Amino acid sequence: MKLITLLPADQYIVINKTMLTDKERKNLISLYEPIIGYAAISLYLTLWRDLDRLELVSMDYNHHHLMTLLKCDLETIKKARESLESVGLIKTYLKVGDINSYVYELYSPMSPKEFFSHPILSVVLYNNVGKTEYELLKSEFQNYKIDLKDYEEITSTLDKTYKSSGNTLFEALGTHENSITTQDQVDFDLILSSMPKGVINERSFNKKMKELINNLAFIYNLDTLKMIELIRLVVNEKGYIDKENLRKNARKYYQYNNNGKLPTLVYRTQPEYLKHPLGDNSKRGKIIGVFENTTPYDFLKSKYNGSNPTSRDLKLLEMLLIDLNLKPAVVNVLIDYVLKKNNNKLNTSFVETIAGQWKRMKIETANDAMLVAEKEHKKYNKKIQNPKIEKSPEPVWFNENLEKEIMSEEEQHELESILNKYK
């Protein structure tokens, strides 16, 4: 898109796509302002002020109106707007004419639990405010989870309580959410034009490939020129990009420039809002605590008896956390389960099969992952009718094992090993 100069006479209207409560205003200041700055937050609240009494749509304004209220120039306003766009708080539309017209759609900030589990915003906030302030913010917004296993939900649904009454305010406001993407991390036109003619097949750059390149660029902090260099190294004889080699080279480049460290996601633990209720001191509760409070990297490292995991296994970790977006505690349960069933080997296809199933089932907690693993294991063993075929071993955290009053020496050693490593 060509460069558009913003002028004081340019008109705009504001359309509301959400409802802004006092809590959401607090989220804006506490969580978003450290990332996008006070100017962007001031612009957001000023645009909100421009809405009518029903908070649906504003009258027509020009940008001189914003300059007067915010006491700043148009370049500052434009940068503030772009900051809001980058975190999903605004969508902007433009109609070019003698006097350009803009439409600004306002969206709600994320809830704290969504924000702190977001793989991008949570990391940026941490980097901007530091560990101490970040932990203070997390504790401030912490929602303690209550164990509801002995309760029955009796909540009424909307269709049972109310009859449809046509177009209501709720329909006018809608339930729209403005998603945050990591698009345009690199310049794809520049990438294509920089490749020698006939070397790369333009069909390589389909939607999935662009998503992969954008994700790699974001996660490994790669600019367009560096990405061009990496892509050139992995184009095969048919002109297509080798995805696996691109991942591998991006990871190697990152580690080389970061003293061997891996991306932040590999070092994250389970989000607070997805953790087991506090106060469960049973054996199972303690093991869940291990899964929740250990990073996947450290958990896998423990399986190597303290040695660094192989690059192949680290690549598998990255796929689970980055590509499938599984939660850290779920990844830990998966690692422990597969190693037990597969003679201490992380078979990639086996892991991917289970991970895909858990992703489709929307498994997000350690407890749910453990329960579904137990269920699948029992289902598999029931299919084995031949007594000569030995049933596959079970992780020590299976319910029936933990409930035994007397455990075998091997089981007791395994349980103690899991718990003692992370005291």
C-alpha positions in Angstrom: 0.0 0.0 0.0 1.4 3.5 -0.9 2.3 5.9 1.8 -0.7 8.0 3.0 0.0 11.4 4.6 -2.2 12.1 7.5 -3.6 15.7 7.5 -5.4 17.7 10.1 -8.5 18.0 7.8 -8.8 14.2 7.3 -12.0 13.0 8.8 -12.7 10.0 11.0 -15.6 8.2 12.8 -15.2 5.7 15.6 -17.2 2.5 15.7 -17.5 0.5 18.9 -17.0 -3.3 18.6 -16.9 -3.9 22.4 -17.9 -2.7 25.8 -15.2 -1.0 28.0 -15.7 -1.6 31.7 -13.7 -0.1 34.6 -11.8 -3.4 34.8 -10.9 -3.2 31.2 -9.6 0.3 31.7 -7.4 -1.0 34.4 -6.2 -3.8 32.1 -5.3 -1.1 29.5 -3.2 0.9 32.0 -1.6 -2.0 33.9 -0.9 -4.5 31.0 -0.9 -2.6 27.7 0.6 0.8 28.7 4.0 -0.7 29.5 4.1 -2.2 26.0 2.6 0.5 23.8 3.1 3.6 25.9 1.0 6.4 27.4 0.3 8.2 24.1 -1.4 5.1 22.6 -3.5 4.6 25.7 -4.5 8.3 25.6 -5.5 8.1 22.0 -7.6 5.0 22.7 -9.5 6.6 25.6 -10.0 9.8 23.5 -11.5 7.9 20.7 -13.7 6.2 23.2 -14.8 9.6 24.5 -15.9 10.5 20.9 -18.6 7.8 20.9 -22.2 8.8 21.3 -24.2 8.2 24.5 -25.1 4.6 23.5 -21.4 4.0 22.9 -22.0 2.7 19.4 -20.7 5.2 16.9 -19.3 8.7 16.9 -20.2 11.7 14.8 -17.7 12.9 12.1 -14.5 14.5 13.4 -11.3 15.7 11.8 -7.8 14.9 13.1 -7.3 18.5 14.2 -9.9 17.6 16.9 -7.4 14.9 18.1 -4.5 17.3 17.9 -6.3 19.8 20.1 -7.4 17.2 22.7 -4.1 15.3 22.9 -1.8 18.4 22.5 0.4 16.5 20.1 1.3 16.5 16.4 -0.1 14.1 13.7 3.0 12.0 13.5 2.7 11.2 17.2 -1.0 10.3 16.7 -0.2 8.1 13.8 2.4 6.2 15.7 0.1 5.8 18.7 -2.6 4.5 16.4 -0.2 1.9 14.9 0.8 0.8 18.4 -2.9 0.2 19.2 -3.3 -1.7 15.9 -0.4 -4.0 16.6 -1.9 -5.3 19.9 -5.4 -5.7 18.5 -7.1 -2.7 20.2 -8.0 -0.9 16.9 -8.7 -1.7 13.3 -8.3 1.1 10.8 -10.0 1.6 7.4 -9.3 4.3 4.9 -11.3 5.8 2.0 -9.1 8.1 -0.2 -10.7 11.3 -1.6 -10.2 15.0 -1.7 -10.4 14.7 2.0 -9.4 11.3 3.3 -11.9 9.5 5.6 -10.9 7.0 8.3 -12.9 4.5 10.3 -11.5 3.5 13.7 -13.0 0.3 15.2 -12.4 -0.1 18.9 -11.9 -3.5 20.5 -11.6 -4.6 24.2 -8.3 -5.3 25.8 -7.7 -9.0 26.7 -8.7 -10.3 30.1 -5.7 -10.8 32.4 -5.8 -14.6 32.0 -5.8 -14.3 28.2 -3.0 -11.7 28.4 -0.7 -13.7 30.6 -1.1 -16.9 28.5 -0.5 -15.1 25.2 2.8 -16.2 23.8 3.7 -12.8 22.5 2.2 -10.1 24.8 3.2 -11.8 28.0 6.8 -12.1 26.9 7.0 -8.5 25.7 5.5 -7.3 29.0 8.0 -9.3 31.0 10.9 -7.9 28.9 9.6 -4.3 29.3 8.9 -4.2 33.1 11.3 -6.9 34.4 10.7 -9.9 36.6 9.8 -8.2 39.8 7.1 -5.9 38.3 5.8 -8.8 36.1 5.3 -11.1 39.1 3.5 -8.3 41.0 1.2 -7.7 38.1 0.5 -11.5 37.8 -0.4 -11.7 41.5 -2.6 -8.6 41.3 -4.7 -10.2 38.6 -4.6 -13.8 39.9 -7.9 -15.6 40.1 -7.8 -18.5 42.5 -9.3 -21.6 41.1 -11.9 -23.5 43.1 -12.1 -27.2 42.8 -15.7 -27.9 41.5 -15.4 -31.7 41.1 -18.2 -32.3 43.7 -20.5 -29.6 42.2 -23.0 -29.9 39.4 -23.4 -27.0 37.0 -27.0 -25.8 36.8 -26.4 -22.5 34.9 -29.3 -21.7 32.6 -28.7 -21.0 28.9 -29.8 -17.9 27.0 -32.2 -19.7 24.8 -34.0 -21.3 27.8 -34.2 -18.0 29.7 -35.2 -15.5 27.0 -37.1 -15.4 23.8 -35.7 -13.7 20.7 -36.8 -10.1 20.5 -35.2 -9.0 17.2 -32.3 -6.7 16.8 -31.1 -5.8 20.3 -28.3 -3.7 21.7 -26.3 -6.9 22.2 -26.6 -7.7 18.5 -25.6 -4.2 17.6 -22.4 -4.4 19.8 -21.8 -8.0 18.7 -19.3 -10.4 20.1 -16.5 -9.5 17.8 -12.9 -10.0 18.8 -10.0 -8.4 17.1 -7.3 -11.1 16.8 -3.6 -10.3 17.2 -1.4 -11.7 14.4 2.3 -11.8 13.7 1.8 -11.0 10.1 4.2 -8.8 8.1 7.3 -9.7 10.2 9.1 -9.8 6.8 8.8 -8.3 3.4 7.7 -11.2 1.1 8.0 -9.0 -2.1 11.6 -8.3 -1.2 12.3 -12.0 -0.5 10.9 -13.0 -3.9 12.7 -10.2 -5.8 16.0 -11.0 -4.2 16.0 -14.7 -5.3 17.7 -15.4 -8.7 15.2 -16.0 -11.4 14.3 -19.7 -11.7 15.7 -20.6 -8.3 12.5 -20.6 -6.3 9.0 -21.6 -7.2 6.6 -18.8 -6.3 4.0 -21.3 -5.3 6.2 -22.1 -2.3 4.9 -18.9 -0.7 1.4 -20.2 0.0 -0.5 -19.2 3.1 1.0 -21.9 5.4 4.5 -21.2 4.3 4.1 -17.5 4.9 2.7 -18.2 8.4 5.7 -20.4 9.1 8.1 -17.8 7.9 6.4 -15.0 9.9 6.3 -17.2 13.1 10.0 -18.1 12.7 10.9 -14.4 12.1 9.0 -13.4 15.2 10.1 -16.2 17.5 13.8 -16.0 16.5 13.9 -12.3 15.9 14.9 -12.5 12.3 14.7 -9.5 9.8 13.9 -9.8 6.1 17.5 -9.9 5.0 18.4 -12.7 7.4 15.4 -14.6 6.4 16.4 -14.3 2.7 19.8 -15.8 3.6 18.2 -18.7 5.5 15.7 -19.4 2.7 18.4 -19.5 0.1 20.1 -22.3 2.0 17.0 -24.5 2.1 15.5 -24.3 -1.4 15.5 -27.8 -3.0 16.0 -28.8 -6.6 12.4 -28.3 -7.5 12.4 -24.7 -6.2 10.4 -25.4 -3.0 11.4 -24.4 0.5 12.4 -27.3 2.8 10.3 -26.5 6.0 12.3 -28.7 8.3 15.7 -27.3 7.3 14.3 -23.8 7.5 13.2 -24.4 11.1 16.6 -26.0 11.9 18.6 -23.2 10.4 16.5 -20.5 12.2 16.9 -22.3 15.5 20.7 -22.7 15.0 21.1 -19.0 14.1 19.1 -18.0 17.2 21.2 -20.3 19.5 24.5 -19.1 17.9 23.6 -15.5 18.7 22.1 -16.2 22.1 24.8 -18.3 23.7 23.0 -21.6 22.9 19.7 -20.5 24.5 16.4 -21.5 23.1 13.3 -19.2 22.5 11.4 -18.0 25.5 8.5 -20.4 25.0 10.6 -23.4 25.8 11.4 -21.9 29.2 7.9 -21.1 30.2 5.9 -22.9 32.9 2.1 -23.4 33.0 0.0 -20.2 33.1 -1.4 -19.5 36.6 -5.0 -19.7 35.6 -4.6 -23.2 34.2 -2.9 -24.6 37.4 -4.4 -27.2 39.8 -6.2 -25.8 42.8 -3.9 -24.9 45.7 -3.7 -27.2 48.8 -3.8 -30.6 47.1 -1.0 -32.5 49.0 -1.9 -35.9 47.6 0.8 -37.8 45.7 -1.1 -37.0 42.5 -1.4 -33.4 43.4 2.3 -33.1 44.0 3.1 -34.7 40.7 0.7 -32.3 38.9 2.7 -29.5 40.7 5.9 -30.8 39.1 4.3 -30.8 35.7 3.0 -27.3 36.2 6.0 -25.6 37.7 8.8 -27.1 35.6 9.6 -25.7 32.1 9.5 -28.3 29.3 13.2 -27.8 28.7 14.1 -28.5 32.4 11.7 -31.5 32.5 13.3 -33.0 29.4 16.7 -32.3 30.7 15.8 -34.2 33.9 15.1 -37.2 31.7 18.7 -36.9 30.5 19.9 -37.0 34.1 20.9 -33.4 34.0 22.6 -33.5 30.5 21.4 -31.2 27.7 18.7 -32.8 25.5 19.6 -33.6 21.9 18.9 -31.1 19.2 16.3 -33.6 17.7 14.4 -33.7 21.0 14.6 -29.9 21.4 13.1 -29.5 17.9 10.2 -31.7 19.0 9.7 -29.5 22.0 9.5 -26.4 19.9 7.0 -28.1 17.6 4.7 -28.9 20.5 5.0 -25.5 22.1 5.2 -23.2 19.1 3.4 -25.0 16.2 0.7 -26.8 18.2 0.6 -24.2 21.0 0.3 -26.9 23.7 0.5 -25.6 27.2 3.9 -26.3 29.1 2.3 -28.7 31.7 0.6 -30.7 28.9 3.9 -31.0 27.1 5.5 -32.3 30.3 2.8 -35.0 30.7 3.1 -36.0 27.1 6.9 -36.4 27.4 6.6 -38.5 30.6 3.9 -40.6 29.1 5.6 -41.3 25.8 9.0 -42.1 27.4 7.3 -44.6 29.7 5.4 -46.3 26.9 8.1 -46.2 24.3 11.2 -47.6 26.2 12.6 -44.1 26.9 12.5 -43.0 23.3 10.7 -39.9 22.0 9.5 -41.2 18.7 8.5 -38.2 16.7 5.5 -39.7 14.8 4.2 -41.2 18.1 4.5 -37.9 19.9 2.8 -36.0 17.0 -0.1 -38.4 16.9 -0.9 -38.0 20.6 -0.2 -34.2 20.5 -2.6 -33.8 17.6 -5.3 -35.7 19.4 -4.8 -33.7 22.6 -4.9 -30.4 20.6 -8.2 -31.4 19.0 -9.5 -32.3 22.4 -8.5 -28.8 23.7 -6.4 -30.3 26.5 -4.9 -27.4 28.5 -4.2 -28.7 32.0 -1.9 -31.3 33.4 -4.8 -33.0 35.2 -6.8 -33.4 31.9 -3.7 -34.6 30.0 -3.1 -37.3 32.7 -6.7 -38.4 32.7 -6.9 -38.8 28.9 -3.5 -40.6 28.9 -4.9 -43.1 31.4 -8.1 -43.6 29.4 -6.2 -44.2 26.2 -3.8 -46.6 27.8 -6.6 -48.7 29.3 -8.5 -48.7 26.0 -5.3 -50.0 24.3 -4.7 -52.7 26.9 -8.3 -53.9 26.6 -7.7 -54.6 22.9 -4.9 -57.0 23.7 -6.5 -60.4 24.0 -3.3 -62.5 23.5 -1.8 -63.2 27.0 1.6 -63.8 25.4 1.8 -60.2 24.4 3.1 -58.1 27.2 1.1 -55.0 28.1 2.9 -51.7 27.8 4.2 -50.1 31.0 2.4 -47.3 32.8 3.6 -44.0 34.2 3.7 -44.1 38.0 1.2 -41.3 38.2 -1.7 -43.4 36.9 -4.5 -43.3 39.5 -4.4 -47.0 40.3 -0.7 -46.8 41.0 -0.9 -43.8 43.2 -3.7 -45.3 45.2 -1.8 -48.5 46.0 -0.9 -48.7 49.7 2.2 -50.8 48.9 4.1 -49.8 45.7 6.8 -51.9 44.1 10.4 -50.8 44.7 10.7 -49.6 41.1 7.4 -47.6 41.3 8.4 -46.1 44.7 11.8 -45.1 43.2 10.2 -43.5 40.2 7.7 -41.5 42.2 10.4 -40.2 44.6 12.6 -39.4 41.6 9.9 -37.2 40.1 9.1 -35.4 43.3 12.6 -35.0 44.7 14.1 -33.4 41.5 11.8 -30.4 41.8 11.5 -29.7 45.5 
